[in-house]
Amino acid sequence: MEGYVVVTVDDHKVGKVVGESGGYLIVEQGTLKKSKHALPREFAHVDEAEQQVRMTVSKDVFCDSPKVNGAPDERAIAAHYGLRETVPENLPQSADEQELRTGITPATEERAQIREGRSEAGLPEESPALLGDRVSGTEERQD
């Protein structure tokens, strides 16, 4: 694939492939002031017949990507193209699992304890029937 011309979706020639590194094509651009950029293979479609690579990102996005000097900084390049993994591998699968990880009693367990009478958490201390009983220092009027 070395030497293939790299073209954007709107037919702008941006350079040629000068190498490959991991999941990236290394593209050199410029005539006098040359620079190298890494293009993720996810955004590159190779046309063997025309010996060209058509990329699915704009010229501006490609040209603004981190320059490659030696080994490419894969994290910076992936972040630039929006490919960086943002979801940690060990996310909890449920709210109960999350609560257990943080040291909180899961809501389902708390409800079971209240139902079985092992806990009074969340229950009112008393349940008065009349409004006058709810507010201390008030008396009911009798007309």
Number of C-alpha atoms within 10 A of each C-alpha: 16 14 15 19 21 24 22 19 12 12 12 12 16 18 23 22 23 16 15 16 13 9 12 20 23 22 25 22 19 11 8 6 6 9 15 24 23 27 24 20 14 11 14 19 14 16 13 10 6 9 14 21 24 21 23 15 16 14 17 9 10 20 15 10 18 18 19 17 10 7 8 18 13 18 11 15 21 18 14 15 15 10 13 13 10 8 7 7 7 6 9 13 8 8 12 15 15 14 14 12 12 9 9 12 13 16 12 10 11 17 16 12 14 14 11 10 9 11 13 14 11 9 9 8 8 7 9 11 8 9 11 13 13 12 10 8 7 10 10 9 6 4 3
